């Protein structure tokens, strides 16, 4: 069974409208929609914004249901040098916790500098980075890149360039890496797809398009459902 998580309803309402036989259940104060999509059983939940809400929701889902894969969908802000434009859709190859670690005289350092992994699964140690499950089918035909998860959305061009260069990332969001960390704990693969709603560092909301980004992201999910399950 696939679990689809988005932070807000507008990021998943289109997908929900295509689900058949939907049943609703309240789980830890949040609504879980269970139904069928393209012949497969799926769960859909809105987590709420931010890392704690996202991790809480993913944990509740994985503790309650037999889930084989989690997919996180929604919107994100593209970094200036990514070449991405508002409305583009991107598939994550890696999720990175962008502002956890050490802030010292020489600048920022990851959990690796502390020497304590966030997750250890057998011999595998996860510090700030979590690999994503990337479908191998040629018909995916999507732009790909590393995503950064932040607690505070980037509000200056300088900060956007700093994060872009530090991590070699294409966009940022506020939930993905938290879900990825939970998936690593439970050894469940994760896919993340986001629509670009704005250029990170530009806080001029007249240049944002949340609706276009969320709709394009959901259309990409629906068009590629067979490859994503």
C-alpha positions as CSV (number, residue, x, y, z in Angstrom):
1,X,0.0,0.0,0.0
2,X,1.2,3.5,-0.9
3,X,0.8,6.4,1.6
4,X,0.7,9.9,0.0
5,X,1.5,12.8,2.4
6,X,1.2,16.5,1.7
7,X,1.4,19.3,4.2
8,X,-1.8,21.1,3.2
9,X,-5.1,20.0,1.4
10,X,-4.5,22.2,-1.7
11,X,-1.4,20.1,-2.4
12,X,-3.4,16.8,-2.6
13,X,-7.0,17.7,-3.4
14,X,-6.7,16.8,-7.1
15,X,-5.2,13.4,-6.3
16,X,-8.0,12.8,-3.7
17,X,-10.6,13.6,-6.4
18,X,-9.3,10.7,-8.5
19,X,-9.4,8.2,-5.7
20,X,-12.3,5.7,-5.7
21,X,-14.2,4.2,-2.8
22,X,-12.7,6.7,-0.3
23,X,-13.2,5.9,3.4
24,X,-12.1,8.4,6.0
25,X,-10.7,7.7,9.4
26,X,-9.3,10.0,12.1
27,X,-5.8,9.1,13.3
28,X,-4.1,11.2,16.0
29,X,-6.4,14.1,15.2
30,X,-5.8,14.0,11.4
31,X,-7.9,12.6,8.6
32,X,-6.7,9.6,6.7
33,X,-8.4,9.0,3.3
34,X,-8.2,5.4,2.1
35,X,-9.2,4.4,-1.4
36,X,-8.0,3.2,-4.8
37,X,-6.0,5.0,-7.3
38,X,-5.1,3.5,-10.7
39,X,-6.1,0.1,-9.3
40,X,-3.9,0.3,-6.3
41,X,-4.8,0.8,-2.6
42,X,-3.6,4.2,-1.3
43,X,-3.7,6.3,1.9
44,X,-3.7,10.1,1.8
45,X,-3.1,12.4,4.7
46,X,-2.4,16.1,5.2
47,X,0.3,16.4,7.7
48,X,0.3,20.1,8.5
49,X,3.3,22.4,7.9
50,X,6.8,21.8,9.2
51,X,9.1,18.9,10.2
52,X,7.4,17.9,13.5
53,X,3.9,17.7,11.9
54,X,5.4,15.7,9.0
55,X,7.3,13.3,11.2
56,X,4.4,12.8,13.5
57,X,2.1,12.0,10.6
58,X,4.5,9.6,8.9
59,X,5.0,7.8,12.2
60,X,1.3,7.4,12.8
61,X,0.8,6.0,9.3
62,X,3.6,3.5,9.6
63,X,2.6,2.4,13.1
64,X,-1.1,1.9,12.0
65,X,-1.0,0.5,8.4
66,X,1.1,-2.0,6.4
67,X,2.6,0.6,4.1
68,X,5.1,-0.4,1.4
69,X,6.1,3.1,0.3
70,X,5.5,6.7,1.3
71,X,5.2,9.5,-1.3
72,X,5.5,13.2,-0.2
73,X,4.0,15.7,-2.6
74,X,3.6,19.4,-2.5
75,X,5.2,22.7,-3.4
76,X,8.7,24.0,-3.0
77,X,11.0,27.0,-3.6
78,X,13.6,26.7,-6.4
79,X,17.1,27.9,-5.8
80,X,18.3,30.7,-8.1
81,X,20.9,28.7,-10.0
82,X,18.8,25.6,-10.4
83,X,17.3,26.5,-13.8
84,X,13.9,25.7,-12.5
85,X,10.9,28.0,-13.1
86,X,7.6,28.4,-11.4
87,X,5.3,25.5,-12.4
88,X,8.1,23.0,-13.0
89,X,7.9,19.6,-11.3
90,X,10.9,18.0,-9.7
91,X,11.6,14.5,-8.4
92,X,14.0,14.2,-5.4
93,X,17.1,12.0,-5.5
94,X,18.1,13.0,-2.0
95,X,16.6,14.9,1.0
96,X,18.9,17.0,3.2
97,X,18.3,18.5,6.6
98,X,19.6,22.0,5.9
99,X,19.8,23.7,9.3
100,X,20.4,21.0,11.8
101,X,24.0,20.4,13.1
102,X,26.7,22.8,14.4
103,X,27.0,26.5,13.9
104,X,30.6,27.4,14.7
105,X,33.3,30.0,14.0
106,X,34.1,28.3,10.6
107,X,30.4,28.2,9.7
108,X,27.8,25.5,9.6
109,X,28.6,21.8,10.0
110,X,26.4,18.7,9.7
111,X,25.6,16.0,12.4
112,X,28.6,14.2,11.0
113,X,30.8,16.7,12.9
114,X,29.0,15.8,16.1
115,X,29.7,12.2,15.3
116,X,26.2,10.9,16.2
117,X,24.0,9.7,13.4
118,X,20.3,10.6,13.4
119,X,19.5,7.0,12.3
120,X,21.5,3.9,12.2
121,X,20.2,0.9,10.4
122,X,22.6,-2.0,10.6
123,X,25.9,-0.6,9.3
124,X,24.2,2.3,7.5
125,X,24.5,5.6,9.3
126,X,22.3,8.6,8.3
127,X,23.4,12.0,9.4
128,X,21.8,14.9,7.5
129,X,21.2,13.2,4.1
130,X,18.6,10.6,3.1
131,X,18.5,9.0,-0.3
132,X,15.1,8.8,-2.1
133,X,13.6,5.9,-4.0
134,X,13.8,7.0,-7.7
135,X,11.6,5.1,-10.1
136,X,13.7,3.7,-13.0
137,X,11.1,3.7,-15.7
138,X,12.0,5.8,-18.8
139,X,8.5,7.2,-19.0
140,X,9.0,9.1,-15.8
141,X,10.7,11.9,-17.8
142,X,11.0,14.3,-14.9
143,X,13.6,16.8,-13.7
144,X,15.5,15.5,-10.7
145,X,17.7,17.0,-8.0
146,X,18.6,17.1,-4.3
147,X,16.1,18.8,-2.0
148,X,16.8,20.7,1.2
149,X,14.4,20.8,4.2
150,X,14.5,23.9,6.3
151,X,12.8,25.1,9.5
152,X,12.6,28.7,8.2
153,X,11.8,29.4,4.6
154,X,14.6,31.2,2.9
155,X,13.9,35.0,2.7
156,X,17.1,36.4,1.2
157,X,19.0,35.8,-2.1
158,X,22.2,35.4,-0.1
159,X,20.8,32.6,2.0
160,X,19.3,30.9,-1.0
161,X,22.7,31.0,-2.8
162,X,24.4,29.7,0.4
163,X,22.1,26.7,0.7
164,X,22.2,26.0,-3.0
165,X,26.0,26.0,-3.1
166,X,26.5,24.1,0.2
167,X,24.3,21.2,-0.7
168,X,24.2,21.2,-4.5
169,X,20.4,21.3,-4.2
170,X,17.7,22.5,-6.6
171,X,14.9,23.5,-4.2
172,X,13.8,23.7,-0.6
173,X,10.7,22.7,1.5
174,X,9.8,22.3,5.1
175,X,8.8,18.6,5.5
176,X,10.6,16.2,3.2
177,X,13.7,15.3,5.2
178,X,11.6,14.7,8.4
179,X,9.5,12.2,6.6
180,X,12.6,10.7,5.0
181,X,14.2,10.3,8.5
182,X,11.1,8.4,9.7
183,X,11.2,6.2,6.6
184,X,14.8,5.4,7.3
185,X,13.9,4.3,10.8
186,X,11.1,2.0,9.5
187,X,13.1,0.9,6.4
188,X,10.3,2.0,4.1
189,X,11.3,3.6,0.7
190,X,10.2,7.2,0.0
191,X,9.5,9.2,-3.1
192,X,9.2,13.0,-3.1
193,X,7.8,15.1,-5.9
194,X,7.3,18.8,-5.7
195,X,6.0,21.6,-7.9
196,X,7.9,24.9,-7.9
197,X,5.8,27.7,-6.6
198,X,8.5,30.4,-6.2
199,X,12.2,31.2,-6.4
200,X,13.7,30.9,-2.9
201,X,14.9,34.1,-1.5
202,X,12.3,36.3,-3.3
203,X,9.6,37.1,-0.8
204,X,7.4,38.9,-3.3
205,X,4.3,36.7,-3.2
206,X,2.9,38.4,-6.4
207,X,5.5,36.3,-8.2
208,X,4.5,33.1,-6.5
209,X,2.0,30.6,-7.9
210,X,1.0,28.0,-5.3
211,X,-2.0,26.8,-7.3
212,X,0.0,26.2,-10.5
213,X,2.8,24.4,-8.6
214,X,0.4,22.2,-6.7
215,X,-1.7,21.3,-9.7
216,X,1.3,20.5,-11.9
217,X,2.8,18.3,-9.1
218,X,-0.5,16.4,-8.7
219,X,-1.0,16.0,-12.5
220,X,2.5,14.5,-12.7
221,X,1.7,12.0,-9.9
222,X,-1.6,11.0,-11.6
223,X,0.1,10.7,-15.1
224,X,2.9,8.5,-13.7
225,X,0.9,6.5,-11.2
226,X,1.8,3.2,-12.7
227,X,5.6,3.9,-12.4
228,X,5.2,5.2,-8.8
229,X,3.6,2.2,-7.2
